[in-house]
Amino acid sequence: MIDCGPVPRDRRLSLLLDLGAMLAREVSLDALLTTLGRRIAEALEADRATVYLVEAETGELRSHVADLPEIPEIRLPRGKGVAGWVAESGEVVNVRDAARDPRFYAAIDATTGYVTRTLLAAPIRDPHAIRGVVQVLNKRGGPFDEEDEAFCLALAAQVAQALDATTLRAARPDGPGVTLRGPINRIVGASPALEQVYALVRRAAGTDATVLLTGETGVGKGLFARAIHANSRREDRALVTVDCTTLPAALVESELFGHERGAFTGADRRVVGKVEAADGGTLFLDEIGELPAPMQAKLLRVLQDRAFERVGGRETLRADLRVIAATHRDLTALVARGEFREDLYYRLRVVEIHVPPLRARGQAEIVTLARHFLDLYARRHHRPGLSLGEPALAALVGHPWPGNVRELEHAIERAVVVAETDTLGPADLGLRSARVEPEGRRAVSVPLGLPLEEVERRYVEATLEDLDGNVSRAAETLRIGRNTLKRKRGS
């Protein structure tokens, strides 16, 4: 084993800071690995760097990223070439003359026209298995030295840790290679139902077009909004999120557009609003269906002209921003009832992306997500060695998941916390039996002669009671926003 001591700390720190920043975002895994390969080449003063990953399903080495304009990827049988040898042996290899090394696989150079002279490769290994290989080609100014070997080995170890924070992970901790759980970091899902979502996210990310994300509560619309931003040209600028369900009616305009000093009682200083804060970046309007009517007209102006005024101000300001909106509500129905501006609706849905519910993604995806959350929360709550028993898996795939991915995540976290054994069972999950839809719920009786406002209040309270006080679920059932529900309750 090579000592990792004399690693150039400035280069290593710069590389790892960049990698850490990317891992915190919903960035395309191809983009993440491409950046990683480029930065490794820069740090080692080399011509090219390739990150090979061992595919768990086939055992092949695949270059998910190779800085090769000639071919999109390379596939190698395990044991083939220097990278294949490293994946088998787990040793660092420093080749000072590629043409004379019998392990060198010359067919790739013959295909690309590239000439490999020197080569350095190190295994990407965690405590359980080898997950891939970092391979660096043609150091400028001469062969790779011992310091480069130590640096490359240390980097490979860091890459192994980094992969564990992505959706490129082993299906089981003790299993070989890695399995692609989704093409976007931090978003687990590879079902056919999500293929169109990923395709639209990728296309939308390459533009500044306004995007409307639709889908039930808990499907992950916020994750996809962040993915669009993280993979866009605005990725280095702010992503400003506004939850329209939490905006106090009296302060909506100030929150969105800011205010000048003295604009109203208590306005003792100028405050920048969310629109202005998103200048150069992206404004994400979550639950856009809850935006009050007066603000809809002002938002329309932002979409049309990128223009607005602060409350109490006379100067017209402009913001270079991209707008993404999301809703679980049927905006066409709101338009028909006069509760949402039709012109704003069409401005928002330049690109409309519908995120399917969990029940439409298939049983395999439910199991994959469950195991993903089990791994996540077992680490967070310091309970290693947990597994899902067959009865628990049967309960998971048989549940209708009205709360979608969010409900599944909470069920798994609960099980991790309360389970008394290392094998989680159905009781640990705390799943309720399938809920009866609204028309099958118990009747609500009210005496004649009550004001309509009181009838609505009692019906809202009964719905909340039936749903164990879940405000979000009650609002969805009644097809109203959370703010509207709170108003009808009188709270």
N, C-alpha and C positions, 0 to 999 in steps of 0.2 A: 504493500500500500504506500502510495506517495504522500509525503508530508505536505499538508496544505498551508504551511506557515507563511512563506514569503510572498503572499498575494498582494499585488499593487492595490492598495486600499482605495485610492481615489477613483480609479477606473471601475473597480468592483462596486463601490458605493453608488456611483453615477448610474451604472447599469441596473442595479437592484432597485434604486429609487424609481427609475422609469418603469420597471416591471411591476413594482408594488402599486404604483399609481394606476396602471392599466388593469391590474387584477381587481381593483375596487369598482370597476365599471362593467356595464353590460356590453362589452366590446366583442366584435366578431373574433372567434378563435383564430381564424386565418390571419386577421390583422395583428392579433396579439403575437402569434408565433412568427410572423414576418418581421415585426418590429424587434422581437427578441433575437432572431437570427442576425439581423442587420447590426444590432448593438453589440452582439458577441464578436462579430467580425471587426467592428471598430475598436473594441476594447483590446483585442489581440493583434491589432494592426495587420489583419489578414484580408485576403481578397474576397472570400465568401465564407459563410457559415450555414450549416444545415442542421435542423433539429429533426432527427428521426424518432418516430414513436413506434413502439411495438404494439400492433393491433391484437387485442385479447382474443378476438374471434378466429384469426387466421395465423397468428404468430409471425406475420410478415413485418418487416420494417418499412414504414411509409414516411416519406418526407412531406408531412403536412405543410411544411414550409421549406423551400429551397430557393435561394436568391438566384434563380435560374430563369432567364428570359426565354431560354430555348424550349423547355418542357415544363408543364405545370407541376408535376410531382414525380418522385422516384419510388418504386416499390422493390424491395429486396427480400428474398427468402432469408430467414434467420440463418446466420452463418456465412452469408454471401458478402464479399467485400470486406474492407476494414471495419465498417460500421457493424456489419453482421458478426464479425469476429469479436468485436468489443461487446456486443449484446450477449454473446454466448459466454465469453470469458469473464466479463466484468472488470477488465483491466484497461488502463490508459495506454493508448498506442501513439507513439510519435514517429512518423515516417519521414525520413530526411531525403529519400529519393524514391518517389512513388513507382517509377518505372521498374525498379529493381526489387520491389517488395511483392512476394508471391500472393499476399492477401489482397492486394489492390485489384479492384474490378474495373478494368479499362474500358468496358463496353459503354459506360456512361459518358466518358470523355469522347468516345467515338461517335456517340449520338449527338452530343452537344457541340462538339468542336472545341471544347475547353481543354486546356492542358494542365493537369494537376502535377505539381512538382513536389511540394511538401504537404504533409497532412497531419493533423492532430485530432484525436477522438477520445472522448471520455464517456463512461456510462452514466445515464440518468437513473439513479437507483435510490429507492427508499428502503426502510428496514425489511420489507417483505420480498421485493422483486426488482428486476431491472425493467424500467418503463420505457427506455429509449436510449438514444445516443446523441451527443453533441459532437459534430464533426466540423472542423475548421480547415480551410484550404489556403495554401500559398501565402505564408507570412512575407510581408514586404521586407526586403533587406537581408533575407537568409532563413535558415531553418528555425523551427520552434525550439525554445530552450527549456530547461527544467522549471524556470519560473512560470513559463507559459503552461506547462503541464499542470503545475499546482493550481494555477489560476483557472484553467479549463475544468479541472476536477471539482474545484470549489463551486464554479458556476453551475456545473451539472447537478451538484447536490442542491443548489438553490432552485434550479429548474424543477427538480423532483418535488420540492416543497411547493413551488408555484403551481404545478399541475394539480396538486391536491386541493387547491383553492379554485379550480375551474371545473367545467363539466367534462374535461378529459381526465377521467379517473378510472381506476380499476372497478369492475363490477363488484368485486369483493376485495377487501384490503389485502388478503393473502393470495389473491388471484394474479395471474400474469398479465403484463401489458396494460393497456388502457382501452377504455370503451368510450366512444363519442356519445354523450348524453344530450347533445344539442349543439348547434353551430354557433351559439352566442353564449359567452361567458355569463355565469350566474342565472341562466335560464335553462332549466332541465326540461327536456321534452323533444322527442324525435319521432313522434307519431305522424302518420299521414295527415291527420287533421290539422297539424301545425305547419306543414310544408308550405302552404300558400301564405301563411302569416309571415314566416321567415323570408320568403321571396319578396313579399311586399315591403317588409321592413328594410331589406337590403336596397330595394329600388328607391324607396322613399328617403332613406338616409343619404343617398347620393344627390339629393335635390334640396331646395328650400321650400318645397310645397307644404301647404297646411295639411295636417293629418287628423282624421277623426277616428279614434279607437272605440269600438263598441263591444259589448259583451257583458255577461252577468257579473255581479259583485263577486270578487275573489278570484277571478280568472288570471290576473296578472297584467292588467292593462298598463299599470304604472311601470312594470319592468320593461315592457315593450316600448313605452314612451322614452324611457332612459336609454334603451338600446338604439333607437333612432337617433337620439342626440349623440351618443357616444361614438357612433360610426359615421357621423357627418363631419363636414368641414368646420363646424362650430364646436367640435369636441373639447377644445381647450378653453372655451368660454363658459359662462354660467348656464346651468339648467335651473330655472326658477320655477318652483311648483306652487300652484295655488289650488287649495282644496275648496271648491265653491260651496260645499256643504257646511263649512265652518265659518264663512264670512258673515259677520254681523250685518244685518240689512242696512243699518245706519252708517256703516263704515266701509261698505263695498267699494265705493268710488275712490275713497282715500287709499284703501289697500291696493287697488289696481293701479291708480294713476298718481298717487302721492298728493301732498298738499303743501301750500305755502304757509309761512308763519302768519298767524292771525286769521287763517281761513275760517276757523270756527273756535268755539270756546275750548281751551286746552291746547290749541295748536301753537305752542310756544317756539317752534322751530320748523324749518323746511324738512319735509320727509320725502324721500324717493319711493315711488310705488313699484310694484312688481313688474310692470311693463317696462319702466325705465331701467330697472335693475337687470332685465334680460337683454338689454342692448348688446348686440354682437353675438348673443347666444340663443337660447330656446326658452320660450314660455310654455309651460305645461299647465293647462287648465283642467283639473280633474273634476269630474261630475259637472260638466258644463251645463247640463239641464237644469241645475239649481240657480243659475245666474239670474238675478232679478231683471225684469223687462227693461227698466231705464238703462241698465248697464249693457244690455245686449246691443243697443244702438251705438254706444260708445266703443264697444269691442269691435263692432262691424267697421267703424271708421279706422281702427287700428289695423284690421286685416286689409282694408282697401288701400289706405294711404300711409300706414305706419305712423299716424299722427295722433296726438292727444294733448290735453292740458292738465296740469295739476289742479286740484281743487283750490279755488281762490286765486288761481293764476290767470294771466292774460296771454302769456307767450305760448305759441304752438310749438310743441316739442316733437321730435321724431325719434323713432327707435328702429334700428336694423335688427329685427328678430325673426325667429321662426316660431310658429304657433302649432302646438300639438294639443288636442282636446280629447277627453275621454268621457264616456257616459255609460251607465247601465240601463238608461231609460230609452224608450222609443221616441226619438225626437220627431219623427213624422207625426205621431199621435199628438205630441205637444203642439206642433205647428197647426194641426187640424183644429185643436181646441183654442188656438190663439194664445197659447202660453209661451211659445218660442217663435222668434222671428224667422220667417221662411228664407229671407235673403241671407241672414246669418247662417242658417243651416246649410245652405248651398255653398257659402264661402268656407265653412268648416270642413266639408266633406270633399275637398279636392281629391284626396286619397282617403278612402274609407277602409279600415282594416278591422274585420270582425274576429275577435279572439274566442275560439270555441270553448264551451264549458268542459270541465274535467270528464264528465260522463261520456262525452263524445270522442275522447282521446284514446279509449281502449283500456282494457284491463292491464296490459303490460306496462303502460305508462303510469297507471296508478301505483303499481308495485315499484317501478323505478323511482318515482317521486317519494314514495314512502321510505324506501331504503336510503335515498338521499337525505331526507329530513332526519331519519334515525341516526345516520352518521354525524350530521351536523349537531343535533342536540345531545347525542351521547358524549361528544367532545365538550360541548358547552357546559353540560351539567356533570362532567367528570364521572361518567358511567361507561367505561369501555367494555367491550365484549357483549353488548346487547344484540339480540337478533329477533326477527319476527317469526313466530311459530306459524305453522300451516293454518291453524284455526284463525289466527289474527289476519293472515293474508286473505283467507276466504271472506272474512268480515269486511275487509277493506274493499275487495273487488265487488262485493255484493251491495255496498252502500251507495245510495244515489248521489251523494255529495252536493246537496243544494248550496253549500257555501264554497264549493269548488276547491281550488288548490289551498286557499287560506284555511278552510276547514280541515283539510287533510294535514296541513302543517301543524295546526293546533292540536289535533288528535294525537299525532306522533309525539309532540313535545310532552303532552300530558302523560302519555304512556311511559316515556323515558323517566319522568319524575316519579310516578306513582308505582311502577312495576316493582314487585317484591322479588322477582327472579330475573335471570338474564334473558329468558325467552318471553317475549311479550305476548300476551293473550288478548282475546277480544274484549274482556272486561277492562283491561288497562286502557284501551282506546277511548272508552266512554262514549261510544257512538249510540245515538238514539235511533229507534226504528224509523223507517221512512215516514216523513211527515205527510199528512193529508193536505192536498192542495186547497186553496181558499174556499172553493164551493162545497167542500166536505167538512168544513170546520163547524164547531158548535154554533148554534143560533144565538144571536144577541137580541134580547127583548128590551124595548124602550117604550115608555108610556106615550100616548098621543098628547099633543099639545106642547111638547118641548121645543124650544128654539132649535133650528137646524144646526146651529153652532154646537149646542150641547149634545145633539144626536151624534154628530161627527166625533166629538170628544170621547163619548162613551165607546163608540165603535173602534176608535184608535186604541183606547185603553184595553179593550177586549182583545184586539189583535196582538198588542204587545204582551198581554198576559199569556195568550196562547203560544207565543213564540219566546217565552221565558225572558222577556224584556229586551230582546235583541232589536235595537232600533234600526239598524241597517236592513235586516231581514224584513221587519215590519214595513219599512218604507218601500222596499221592493215589492212586497206582497200587495200593498195598497196603491202601488204605481204613483207614488208621490216622492218628493225629496225629503231628506232628513230634516231640513229646516222647516218645510211645510208641515211635516209630522209634528215637530215640536210646537209649532204655532197652534195647531189644532188641539194639542194636549193642553195648551195654556201654559206651557213651560218655557 
